[in-house]
Amino acid sequence: LIIDVMRKQSDLVIPWDSNKETETEGESSSAALVFTPTRQFMILTLVVGIFTFIFAVLWLKDVTVADINDPEDRQENVPDDAIDVTPMMDSLLCRPKQNNSTSRQSQYKIFETRSASMHIMNENTSMVGSFVAFVQWTCRQTRELLNMHNTWRMLVFGFATFCITMQWSASELVLPPFLERHFGESAPIYLVQSINLWGCLILPPIVGLISATFEDFSIILPGLWVMALSPIAIYAFPTVGGACLWLVWMTLGETVWSPRVTSWTASLAPTGKEGLFFAIGSSRALLGPVSDYFLGLMNHHFMPNCETCRDDYGHFCSQMVNPSTETQASMPNNGLLQCASGEQICSNLTMLASGNAVPPVCPSTCEQCPGWESNAQALWLIIIALSIASPLATWVFLPFLRGHRTYREGFYGIFECSLNRIQGICGVQDSVRRPSYQLVTPSHKEKSCDDEDDDANKTMIEMI
């Protein structure tokens, strides 16, 4: 919101040497520093970032709160110097009443978070020994992590949804130049872009409350489909309104599936490794530079910049001036017309006026720039095709992601061909909804208790 307000202002010109003049193609002008509104906003952002960093260093602390009554927060993991604390909103929590002896003791303890590898560093006095021990510990932790079945479920889902997350990059890298090059500098670029931010701030609690009772992927897959198809709006209506409709549509889909993925990730993570699993879930970000480079190439190919119709600071040469006086003028027939921005004359945009012809127009958009061509709809079509690949890939690996089947059941059920498998493309629940570790014995004939125990033992051995 702030940057769009600032973009309506004029450039900030600061003369840095009033005695020095620069010569540009026969024209003299005082040397000065020019800060466009966008550059002014970047400086403001830098100041805010520096202030935030100082605040974090001086006042923020990394602490851990342990519940001594929770079996997962074992007492031996709580240091002796932990401080007893009381929840600020304890009176608002719906909790069972405790007896008097328990209520006198603090249920929560707070202590400074300690690195899991710090004890390894402390056990070695030499720097080399500490480094070698740390590398060995890291390799051991990585090996244990890769041996977990849930780790691969997270990795598969993360990379399966990589293509659809390119829409987030497209809203930052493709949408602003699309709006500015087709509709000019006055287009509310960042106001439109903020639709997604406002939606992600307001909608997730509402959607989460409505969908709380549904199975994870019966919510995630429909949300992926809604978001994947959202670029259809701007493909069909390549206008500012179409861009707004795309972001509203995309935000609705995102707020359905993205928060649910967070809860699914937490349910898969072992105790004490939740943060590590969230990092694994974001591993697709490793391919972020690839998607940014790809979108940059698509911008250049389908929607190139019109540098010949801009000044040195990126403004369109939209004002018609008399080159001899550098003032706005109405030239006589066959007179020389020249375009300029608010900062300088664009010498490469010289036109010849005609008394009977339609007066020439200095370009305020790239579409008005002579010789400029764009095929933005082809770019949006490519983004649609890539986005659809994500829910399709998620559906292909859906039985594996749900974790209800074993490797022997058609490679986790991926190669199963059934009506229920096809319906899963919309998130329909799997007919097999048991945990992968649950033992199920055949029931096609009567069995004695001893026979059932033998079958259960055989099933356990096969699973191991």
C-alpha positions in Angstrom: 0.0 0.0 0.0 2.8 2.4 0.9 4.8 1.8 -2.3 1.8 2.5 -4.5 1.2 5.8 -2.7 4.8 6.7 -3.1 4.9 5.8 -6.8 2.4 8.6 -7.5 4.9 11.1 -6.3 7.6 12.8 -8.3 11.3 11.8 -8.3 13.5 13.1 -5.6 16.3 15.1 -7.2 19.3 16.0 -5.0 21.9 18.2 -6.6 25.3 16.8 -5.6 27.5 19.3 -7.3 25.8 22.6 -8.5 29.0 23.8 -10.2 29.4 20.7 -12.3 27.4 20.2 -15.5 27.1 17.1 -17.7 26.9 17.1 -21.5 24.4 14.7 -23.0 24.1 14.8 -26.8 24.6 18.5 -27.0 22.4 19.3 -24.0 23.7 20.5 -20.6 22.1 19.8 -17.3 23.1 20.1 -13.7 24.6 16.9 -12.2 22.2 15.5 -9.6 21.2 12.3 -7.8 17.7 11.1 -8.9 15.8 8.8 -6.6 12.6 7.4 -8.1 9.7 6.6 -5.7 10.5 2.9 -6.0 14.1 3.5 -5.0 12.9 5.7 -2.1 10.7 2.8 -0.9 13.7 0.4 -1.1 15.7 2.7 1.1 12.8 2.9 3.6 12.7 -0.9 3.5 16.4 -1.1 4.2 16.0 1.2 7.2 13.1 -0.9 8.6 15.2 -4.1 8.1 18.2 -2.6 10.0 15.9 -1.6 12.8 14.3 -5.0 13.0 17.8 -6.7 13.1 18.9 -4.5 16.0 15.7 -5.2 17.8 16.1 -8.9 17.3 19.7 -8.9 18.5 19.1 -6.8 21.6 15.7 -8.0 22.8 14.6 -11.3 21.3 15.6 -14.5 23.0 15.3 -18.2 21.9 13.7 -20.0 24.8 11.9 -23.3 25.3 8.7 -23.9 27.4 8.4 -27.4 28.7 5.2 -28.9 30.2 6.4 -31.2 33.0 3.1 -33.2 32.9 3.6 -34.0 29.2 5.3 -37.3 28.6 7.0 -35.9 25.5 8.7 -33.2 27.6 10.8 -35.6 29.7 12.0 -34.3 33.0 15.6 -35.2 32.2 15.5 -32.8 29.2 14.7 -29.8 31.5 17.8 -28.2 32.9 18.1 -27.5 36.6 18.2 -23.7 36.0 14.8 -23.7 34.3 12.4 -21.0 35.6 8.9 -21.8 36.8 6.3 -19.8 34.7 2.6 -19.4 34.6 0.6 -18.9 31.3 -0.7 -15.4 30.9 -4.1 -16.7 29.6 -4.4 -19.7 32.0 -7.8 -18.6 33.2 -9.2 -18.8 29.6 -7.9 -22.3 28.9 -10.4 -25.2 29.3 -8.4 -27.6 31.5 -9.4 -30.1 34.1 -9.1 -29.1 37.7 -6.0 -30.3 39.6 -5.8 -31.2 43.2 -4.3 -28.8 45.7 -0.9 -30.6 45.9 -0.4 -30.4 42.1 -1.7 -26.8 41.7 1.0 -25.5 44.1 3.6 -26.7 41.7 4.3 -24.9 38.5 3.4 -27.0 35.5 5.5 -25.1 33.0 9.2 -24.4 33.0 11.1 -22.0 30.7 14.8 -22.2 29.8 17.2 -21.0 27.1 17.1 -23.2 24.0 20.3 -25.2 23.7 21.7 -26.5 20.4 21.4 -30.3 20.1 25.0 -30.4 18.9 26.4 -28.1 21.5 27.4 -31.0 23.8 29.5 -32.5 21.0 31.4 -29.2 20.6 32.0 -29.0 24.3 33.3 -32.6 24.6 36.2 -31.8 22.3 38.8 -29.3 23.4 40.5 -28.8 20.0 38.9 -26.9 17.2 39.6 -29.7 14.7 38.2 -32.3 17.0 35.0 -30.3 17.5 34.6 -29.8 13.8 35.2 -33.5 13.0 32.7 -34.5 15.8 30.2 -32.1 14.5 30.5 -33.4 10.9 30.1 -37.0 12.2 27.0 -36.0 14.2 25.5 -34.3 11.3 26.0 -37.3 9.0 24.5 -39.6 11.6 21.5 -37.4 12.0 21.1 -37.1 8.2 21.3 -40.9 7.8 18.7 -41.4 10.5 16.4 -38.8 8.9 16.7 -40.4 5.5 15.8 -43.8 6.9 12.4 -42.4 8.1 9.4 -43.2 5.9 7.8 -39.9 6.8 10.8 -38.0 5.5 10.3 -39.3 2.0 6.6 -38.5 2.2 7.5 -34.9 3.0 10.1 -34.7 0.2 7.7 -36.2 -2.4 5.0 -33.8 -1.6 7.3 -30.8 -1.5 8.7 -31.4 -4.9 5.3 -32.5 -6.3 3.9 -29.1 -5.4 6.9 -27.1 -6.7 5.3 -26.1 -10.0 2.2 -24.6 -8.3 4.3 -22.6 -6.0 5.7 -20.8 -9.1 2.4 -18.8 -9.0 3.8 -17.1 -5.9 6.9 -16.2 -7.9 4.8 -15.2 -10.9 2.8 -12.7 -8.7 6.1 -11.0 -7.8 8.1 -11.4 -11.0 5.5 -11.5 -13.9 2.5 -9.6 -12.6 4.2 -6.2 -11.9 5.9 -5.9 -15.3 2.7 -7.2 -17.0 0.6 -4.4 -15.4 3.2 -1.7 -15.8 4.1 -2.5 -19.4 0.5 -2.8 -20.5 -1.3 -0.2 -18.4 1.4 2.3 -17.5 3.1 3.5 -14.3 -0.3 4.6 -12.9 -1.5 1.0 -12.6 -2.0 0.0 -8.9 0.6 -2.8 -9.2 1.3 -3.4 -5.6 -2.2 -2.7 -4.4 -3.3 -5.6 -6.6 -0.4 -7.7 -5.4 -1.4 -7.1 -1.7 -4.7 -9.1 -2.3 -2.8 -12.3 -1.7 -1.2 -11.0 1.5 -4.4 -9.7 3.0 -6.2 -13.0 2.1 -3.5 -15.1 3.7 -3.8 -13.0 6.9 -7.5 -13.2 7.3 -8.8 -16.4 5.7 -6.7 -19.3 7.2 -8.4 -19.4 10.6 -11.8 -19.3 9.0 -11.0 -22.1 6.5 -9.3 -24.1 9.2 -12.4 -24.0 11.4 -14.7 -25.1 8.6 -12.4 -27.9 7.4 -11.1 -29.2 10.8 -13.0 -32.5 10.6 -11.9 -33.5 7.1 -9.0 -35.8 6.3 -5.8 -33.9 5.3 -5.7 -34.7 1.6 -9.4 -34.4 1.1 -8.7 -30.7 1.8 -5.3 -30.4 0.3 -6.0 -31.8 -3.2 -9.2 -29.6 -3.8 -7.2 -26.6 -2.6 -4.4 -27.4 -5.1 -6.9 -27.7 -7.9 -8.5 -24.4 -7.1 -5.1 -22.6 -7.0 -3.8 -24.4 -10.1 -6.7 -23.2 -12.2 -6.7 -19.6 -10.9 -4.4 -18.2 -13.7 -7.4 -18.8 -16.1 -8.8 -15.5 -14.8 -5.9 -13.4 -16.1 -5.6 -15.5 -19.2 -9.2 -14.9 -20.1 -9.2 -11.2 -19.0 -5.8 -9.7 -19.4 -6.7 -6.5 -17.5 -6.2 -5.0 -14.1 -9.5 -6.5 -13.1 -8.4 -9.9 -14.4 -5.3 -9.7 -12.3 -7.3 -9.0 -9.2 -9.6 -11.9 -10.0 -6.5 -14.2 -10.4 -5.1 -13.2 -7.0 -8.5 -13.6 -5.2 -8.9 -17.0 -6.9 -5.3 -18.1 -6.1 -5.6 -16.9 -2.5 -8.8 -18.9 -1.9 -7.0 -22.1 -3.1 -3.9 -21.3 -1.1 -5.7 -20.7 2.1 -7.4 -24.1 1.7 -4.3 -26.3 1.2 -1.2 -24.5 2.5 -2.2 -24.2 6.2 -3.4 -27.8 6.2 0.0 -28.9 4.9 1.5 -27.3 8.0 -0.6 -29.4 10.3 0.1 -32.5 8.3 3.8 -31.9 8.5 3.6 -31.5 12.3 1.7 -34.8 12.6 4.5 -36.6 10.7 7.4 -35.2 12.6 8.9 -37.2 15.5 9.0 -35.6 18.9 11.8 -33.0 19.1 12.3 -32.8 15.3 9.3 -30.7 14.3 11.4 -27.8 13.1 13.6 -30.1 11.0 10.5 -31.6 9.3 9.2 -28.1 8.5 12.6 -27.4 6.9 12.2 -30.6 4.9 8.8 -29.5 3.8 10.3 -26.3 2.4 13.1 -28.1 0.5 11.5 -27.2 -2.8 12.8 -23.7 -2.1 16.1 -25.1 -3.3 14.7 -24.9 -6.8 13.5 -21.3 -6.3 16.4 -19.7 -8.3 15.5 -22.1 -11.2 11.9 -20.9 -11.3 13.0 -17.3 -11.0 15.4 -17.7 -13.9 12.7 -19.5 -15.9 10.1 -16.7 -15.3 12.7 -14.1 -16.2 13.3 -15.8 -19.5 9.6 -16.0 -20.1 9.2 -12.3 -19.4 12.0 -11.4 -21.8 10.6 -13.7 -24.5 6.8 -13.0 -24.3 6.7 -9.6 -22.7 10.0 -7.7 -23.2 10.7 -4.3 -21.8 10.4 -1.3 -24.1 13.6 0.5 -23.2 13.4 2.8 -26.3 10.3 4.5 -24.9 11.7 5.1 -21.4 14.2 7.5 -20.0 17.3 6.6 -18.0 15.3 6.2 -14.8 12.6 3.8 -16.2 9.9 6.4 -16.7 7.8 6.4 -19.9 8.5 9.3 -22.3 4.8 10.3 -22.3 5.1 14.1 -22.6 5.3 15.9 -25.9 7.8 18.8 -25.9 9.5 21.3 -28.2 13.1 20.1 -28.3 14.4 23.6 -28.8 12.8 25.0 -25.6 12.1 21.8 -23.6 8.6 23.0 -23.0 5.3 21.4 -23.9 4.2 22.8 -27.2 1.8 22.5 -30.1 4.0 22.4 -33.1 2.9 23.7 -36.6 2.4 21.4 -39.5 5.5 19.4 -40.4 7.1 20.5 -37.2 9.4 18.4 -35.1 7.8 16.7 -32.1 9.8 15.0 -29.3 8.8 12.9 -26.4 10.1 13.4 -22.8 9.5 12.2 -19.3 9.4 14.3 -16.2 13.2 14.1 -15.9 14.7 14.2 -19.4 14.1 14.4 -23.2 14.0 11.1 -24.9 16.1 11.9 -28.0 15.3 8.6 -29.7 11.6 9.4 -29.8 11.4 12.1 -32.5 8.2 12.4 -34.5 7.0 14.5 -37.5 3.6 16.2 -37.0 1.1 16.4 -39.8 -1.8 19.0 -40.0 -4.5 16.6 -41.2 -3.3 13.4 -39.5 -4.1 12.3 -36.0 -1.6 13.9 -33.6 1.1 11.5 -32.6 1.0 10.2 -29.1 4.0 9.8 -26.8 3.9 6.4 -25.2 2.7 6.0 -21.6 2.7 2.2 -21.9 4.8 -0.3 -23.8 1.7 -1.1 -26.0 2.0 2.4 -27.4 5.7 2.1 -28.0 6.5 1.8 -31.8 7.5 -1.7 -32.8 6.8 -3.3 -29.4 5.0 -6.7 -29.4 3.7 -8.8 -26.5 2.3 -12.3 -26.2 1.4 -12.3 -22.5 -1.5 -14.7 -22.8 1.0 -17.4 -24.0 3.0 -16.8 -20.8 -0.1 -17.2 -18.6 -1.0 -20.4 -20.5 2.4 -21.9 -19.7 1.9 -21.0 -16.0 -1.5 -22.7 -16.1 0.0 -25.9 -17.5 2.8 -25.9 -15.0 0.4 -25.3 -12.1 -1.9 -28.2 -13.1 1.1 -30.5 -13.0 1.2 -30.2 -9.2 -2.2 -31.6 -8.2 -1.7 -34.3 -10.9 1.6 -35.3 -9.3 0.1 -35.2 -5.9 -2.7 -37.5 -7.0 -0.2 -39.9 -8.5 1.7 -40.3 -5.2 -1.5 -39.9 -3.1 -1.6 -43.4 -1.6 2.1 -43.1 -0.6 1.5 -39.7 0.9 -1.5 -40.8 3.0 0.6 -43.7 4.4 -2.2 -46.2 4.6 -0.5 -48.8 2.5 2.8 -50.8 2.5 5.3 -51.3 -0.2 3.9 -54.8 -1.1 0.5 -53.3 -1.9 1.2 -52.2 -5.4 4.1 -50.0 -4.4 2.2 -48.3 -1.7 -1.0 -48.4 -3.9 0.4 -46.1 -6.5 -0.2 -48.6 -9.3 -3.6 -49.7 -8.2 -6.3 -49.3 -10.8 -9.8 -48.8 -9.2 -12.7 -46.4 -9.1 -11.6 -45.2 -5.7 -8.1 -44.5 -7.0 -9.5 -42.4 -9.8 -11.8 -40.5 -7.5 -8.7 -39.7 -5.4 -7.9 -37.0 -8.0 -10.4 -34.8 -6.2 -9.3 -35.9 -2.7 -11.8 -38.7 -2.1 -10.6 -40.7 0.9 -8.8 -44.0 0.3 -10.9 -47.1 0.9 -7.9 -48.4 3.0 -7.7 -46.0 5.9 -5.7 -48.0 8.4 -2.3 -46.9 9.7 0.6 -48.5 7.9 1.7 -50.2 11.1 -1.7 -51.8 11.9 -1.9 -55.5 11.6 -4.8 -56.8 9.6 -5.4 -60.6 9.4 -7.4 -62.3 6.6 -11.0 -63.0 7.6 -12.2 -65.2 4.7 -12.3 -68.3 6.9 -12.7 -69.2 10.6 -9.5 -69.3 12.5 -8.4 -70.3 15.9 -6.7 -67.9 18.3 -3.4 -69.7 17.7 -3.8 -69.3 13.9 -4.5 -65.6 14.2 -1.5 -65.1 16.4 0.7 -66.9 13.9 -0.6 -64.8 11.0 -0.1 -61.7 13.0 3.5 -62.7 13.7 4.1 -63.5 10.1 2.7 -60.1 9.1 5.0 -58.4 11.6 8.0 -60.2 10.3 7.2 -59.3 6.7 6.8 -55.6 7.6 10.1 -55.6 9.4 
